């Protein structure tokens, strides 16, 4: 579970960095838009894959469930992703 959390955090950082790079390139000069959008798209795909892998796991105990809940709450708040709470409810239902 911890490895999956770390993978998702890394993927989120990649998405954030791609967006930051795009904004900076746009401020500095006209960016190579297709290339920048491709980078951001690839980063978003990696984040989605990491999130899906994370949510495919069933927490083994309450500590893992609490770690997952904390991560998803932080991510949902930071990136305005209410869907994470809905998906977490499915994970918790599998634990029952």
Secondary structure, DSSP 4 states (H G I P E B T S, - for coil): -HHHHHHHHHHHHHHHHHHHHHHHHHHHS---HHHHHHHHHHHHHHHHHHHHHHHHS--SSHHHHHHHHHHHHHHHHHHT-THHHHHHHHHHHHH-
